[in-house]
Every structure is written in C-alpha cells, then in structure tokens.
Amino acid sequence: MTSDTAVRKYDLLLKGGRVIDPANDIDGHFDVATSGGHIALVGKEIPESHARTVADVSGLVVTPGLVDLHAHFYGYSASIHPDAHCLPEGTTTAVDAGGAGHLTFDEFNELVIAPATTNVFALLNISGEGMVGQPEQDLDGMDVDLTAAKIAQRPDLIVGVKVAHYMGPGWEPLDRGVQAAEETGVYLMVDQSPIHTRPMAEMMLEHLRPGDMVTHCYAMSKPMTDGDDKVKPYFFEARDRGVQFDVGHGAGSFSFRIAKAAIEQGFIPDTISTDMHRSSILVNQATMPETMTKLLALGMKLPDIVKRSTWDPAQAIGHPELGNLGQTRPADIAVLNVSEGNFGLVDNGSGNRVFKTDKRIICEMTVKNGQVVWDKNGRSRDDWSFTPPTNPAI
Ligand SMILES: [Zn+2]
C-alpha cells in the first residue's frame, strides 16, 4: 500500500518556468521541486501528483532567491524592515551595509536579524556605533581591534566591513577598515566620494585589496566617466587588480548617463544591489527587480543579470550554499515576470530622469526555505470556491 505522503514526496512544485541557475549552468525549461525546505529536484516533467502544492509558472523566469549586497535595516535613520521590503521583491538574502558597528551589532541582531525571515547578514561599520547617531566622522570611535573581535565572534552573521561617508581629509577610516577586514579574512565595502585630498584612483589602486568592493559604482558623486563619457582608465586598472564594483543603486547613486556609457564600454557591475532604504524605494523604486530592469534596459543579458544578482553575490559573502538551486540547497527561489509594455525607469544623482524601455522585471513569487512568502497572483493557492461553508454554530 502506498500512502499519499509517499507519492506526494515534494512540498512545492513550480511547473513550466524558464529556470536560470547560473551556478549550475542551467538556462532552460524545467520544473523545480522542494522538500523539507530544500531544493529536491530541478528536472523535466516532474509529475504534479508528486507534490502537495503545484504552482503553474509557465511564461515566468525561475531563479535562485536574489542576494542583495547593499541594504539598510538598522542604524541609518531611513532604515526599513527586511521582510516587508525584500521578500515581495524576490530577495531572500540581504546584507545590511554598515548600520551597526561593534557596539551596536548585538542590538541589531536581537531586533532585526534574528526575527527576520529574510537571511540578513551584516557589514560591520568601522565606526563602533555604526550609523546610529551619525558617528562616521569620529575617528576616535573607529577601533580596529574591537571591530575585528566582533567579526571573529559572529562570523555566522558578519560577512565584512563597511567604511563610508567620512568627510575628513585622509584615508584613516578606510585603512582601519581594511586592517580589521584583513585580520578577520573578510572583504570591505567602501562608499567614499572623492575630494581633492583623497582621489578615487588612489583609493582603488593603493588602499583597497583584491576582493574589496566599491559600491555606488554608477554614482554621479563618484564619476566613473570623464566629461566625454569615457570610463576613466584607473577603473579598469582597479578591476584588473581584483577590486569589485557593486551597483548600490540608492537614492543618489545610479545615473543612466554614467551607467549607459560604462556598460557600452564594457564596464558592467560585478554585483547588483539596491542600497534600499526609505528614500530610495520611493522615487527610484530601488528594489532588486527594478535595478535588474535598468541593467536589462542598458543592454545586459538576463542570464548575466541573474548571475550577478544571485550566485556572484552569494560567493562574495562566502555563502555558496545560497544563490543557487543545487539539490539540497535551501529552497530560496524567486519567480520573475519579464513583462512587456511601455515603461519608464527613474535614475538619480543630478535630478531624477526617466529612461524609457519596453521590459520590466516584476517579482511574481518568492519562496523562502520552501515556504511561499510572496505570491502576487495566488499561483500556489486553491480557488476561492474551495472555501467551506460558514460554521452555523457561530
Ligand atoms: Zn547605503
């Protein structure tokens, strides 16, 4: 005798989508089955009778859950909640970029990371308070040993160091951040606009290490291109020596003028991220699907965009179990609709200007650890008519 449970060995079956899983070199029409919160099988024609829940995702794109390397969930005054803002956008893993420092990390973990459904990791700010109370100008609060000690204490949650927004003349915060990262074997993300005593070329060629990451790579405030829209040679030199370039869209850090010229000249971003916070999610809609849409409009190919939004960022944070749909991996999945129509995309940095396009990526479903946590059109749900009659006793 075969029990129903034995036959229905999968919890969820996503049927008929185009699966793009760059880590496993998959781009084609496959079904995806999950079991016990993990990926059970990516295969052809998996029978519907083998799954307890079936969702028809034909016409849609199925990718690993998106991995956003730059977001703000704590410390920054415009922080947002990860679950409310990531899960509806297909983002199942996100990194808070420097909201907490060694003094405030435990509170961040208690209030935000631990209760969240989204996988939240942290870049620890070299400033001890993180961004709580805007202390990023206070050199006395930037302690290499205490920062390194905190990273060593929580390597499960802290994936790197963040240095940002310092207005002083020199490189002291950055060099301390690099030292803390070096001592603990993690990478550093930097957000420093150039000033005359602190040129970008010097930062990229002399202070950052291979693997360190420059975020806001297409920002007007850190211009990659010169007055003739040509990418400055030192950006290519920095890339050649292993410096990574991250989008970090934000409310002031993504210019179509720069991004378009850079991509046409072959300078594509290593990783795609949002810098999502209360301001950037409004005018700029700085979500992963919208940021991916902008890069699609600028000529990048969808599989490459998916790779730089899933597998590449997962590797950057040292979590190769994420960002892919390999068997036994966590069942973190995004189902995306590449819709067609007349759309406008809004940039920033020197006014919010529109770029017209005919495709927009919209998140249809998000699966986190096998649970459907976002389902815009109820594809995994029974029809309303299955609702039983009301209880006559009440
Ligand atoms: Zn940021």
Residues whose N, C-alpha, C, O or C-beta is under 5 A from the ligand:
A	BS01	ZN	A97 D275
